[in-house]
C-alpha cells in the first residue's frame, strides 16, 4: 500500500516544472542539512547518530553535485558559472565538515541555500 505522503510527493514531483524541481532540490538539501544540525546538537556519538549524520550529509552533497551538473553554462552564462562555483564551494565545505565537525559550516551552508532557494522562488513568481 502506498503511503499518502509518498503519493502526494510523487504527484507534486511529476507535475512540477524544471524550476519547481530546482526549488524542491534546494528544499531537500536544506532539510538534510538541518537534520545534520539537529544531530550535532544532540551531542551523541552513537553509531546510529553518526550513520544518520553521514547519510544526510552525503545526500545533501549529492544534490549539490546534481545541481552543478545540470547547469547549462552556455545558456546561463555568468550566472550559471557563478552557481557552479557556489555549489563547488559548498560541496568542499561540507566534505571538510567530515574532518572538522565545525557546526558553522552547516549553518552557513543552510543560509546560502535558503538565500538561493528564495532567489529561485522570486524568479518563479516573476
C-alpha positions as CSV (number, residue, x, y, z in Angstrom):
1,X,0.0,0.0,0.0
2,X,1.3,3.4,-0.9
3,X,1.5,5.9,1.9
4,X,-0.5,9.1,1.3
5,X,2.6,11.3,2.0
6,X,4.6,9.4,-0.6
7,X,1.8,9.6,-3.2
8,X,1.4,13.4,-2.6
9,X,5.2,14.0,-3.0
10,X,5.3,11.8,-6.1
11,X,2.4,13.7,-7.7
12,X,4.0,17.0,-6.8
13,X,7.3,16.0,-8.4
14,X,5.6,14.6,-11.6
15,X,3.6,17.8,-12.1
16,X,6.5,20.2,-11.3
17,X,8.2,22.4,-13.8
18,X,12.0,22.3,-14.2
19,X,12.2,25.4,-12.0
20,X,10.0,23.7,-9.4
21,X,12.3,20.7,-9.4
22,X,15.3,23.0,-8.7
23,X,13.3,24.6,-5.8
24,X,12.4,21.2,-4.5
25,X,16.0,20.1,-4.6
26,X,17.1,23.2,-2.6
27,X,14.4,22.4,-0.1
28,X,15.5,18.8,0.3
29,X,19.2,19.8,0.7
30,X,18.3,22.4,3.3
31,X,16.2,19.9,5.2
32,X,19.0,17.3,5.1
33,X,21.5,19.9,6.5
34,X,19.0,20.9,9.2
35,X,18.9,17.2,10.1
36,X,22.7,17.2,10.4
37,X,22.5,20.4,12.6
38,X,19.9,18.7,14.9
39,X,22.1,15.6,15.2
40,X,25.1,17.8,16.0
41,X,23.1,19.5,18.8
42,X,22.2,16.1,20.3
43,X,26.0,15.7,21.1
44,X,25.6,12.0,20.8
45,X,28.2,9.8,19.1
46,X,26.3,6.5,18.9
47,X,26.7,4.5,15.7
48,X,23.1,5.3,14.7
49,X,23.6,9.1,15.1
50,X,26.9,9.0,13.2
51,X,25.3,7.0,10.4
52,X,22.3,9.3,10.2
53,X,24.5,12.4,10.1
54,X,26.8,10.9,7.4
55,X,23.8,9.8,5.3
56,X,22.1,13.2,5.5
57,X,25.4,15.0,4.6
58,X,26.1,12.6,1.7
59,X,22.6,13.1,0.3
60,X,23.0,16.9,0.5
61,X,26.3,16.7,-1.3
62,X,24.7,14.5,-4.0
63,X,22.0,17.2,-4.5
64,X,24.7,19.9,-4.9
65,X,26.6,17.8,-7.3
66,X,23.4,17.2,-9.3
67,X,22.5,20.9,-9.3
68,X,26.0,21.6,-10.6
69,X,25.9,19.1,-13.4
70,X,22.5,20.2,-14.8
71,X,23.7,23.8,-15.2
72,X,23.9,24.9,-18.8
73,X,26.8,27.3,-18.8
74,X,26.2,28.1,-22.5
75,X,22.7,29.4,-21.9
76,X,23.1,30.5,-18.3
77,X,26.4,32.4,-18.9
78,X,27.9,34.1,-15.9
79,X,25.0,33.2,-13.6
80,X,25.5,29.5,-14.3
81,X,29.2,29.7,-13.8
82,X,28.7,31.6,-10.5
83,X,26.2,29.0,-9.3
84,X,28.6,26.2,-10.3
85,X,31.3,27.8,-8.2
86,X,28.9,28.2,-5.2
87,X,27.9,24.6,-5.5
88,X,31.6,23.5,-5.7
89,X,32.5,25.6,-2.6
90,X,29.5,24.3,-0.6
91,X,30.5,20.7,-1.5
92,X,34.1,21.3,-0.5
93,X,33.0,22.9,2.8
94,X,30.6,20.0,3.5
95,X,33.3,17.5,2.8
96,X,35.6,19.5,5.2
97,X,32.9,19.2,7.8
98,X,33.6,15.5,7.9
99,X,37.0,16.3,9.3
100,X,36.4,19.4,11.4
101,X,32.8,18.9,12.6
102,X,32.6,22.7,12.6
103,X,28.9,23.5,13.1
104,X,29.4,26.8,11.4
105,X,29.9,25.1,8.1
106,X,26.4,23.5,8.3
107,X,24.8,26.8,9.4
108,X,26.5,28.8,6.7
109,X,25.6,26.2,4.1
110,X,21.9,26.3,5.1
111,X,21.9,30.1,5.0
112,X,23.4,30.2,1.5
113,X,21.0,27.5,0.2
114,X,18.0,29.3,1.7
115,X,19.0,32.5,0.0
116,X,19.5,30.8,-3.3
117,X,16.1,29.0,-3.0
118,X,14.4,32.3,-2.2
119,X,16.0,33.8,-5.4
120,X,14.6,30.9,-7.5
121,X,11.2,31.3,-5.9
122,X,11.3,35.1,-6.7
123,X,12.2,34.2,-10.3
124,X,9.3,31.8,-10.5
125,X,6.9,34.5,-9.2
126,X,8.2,36.8,-11.9
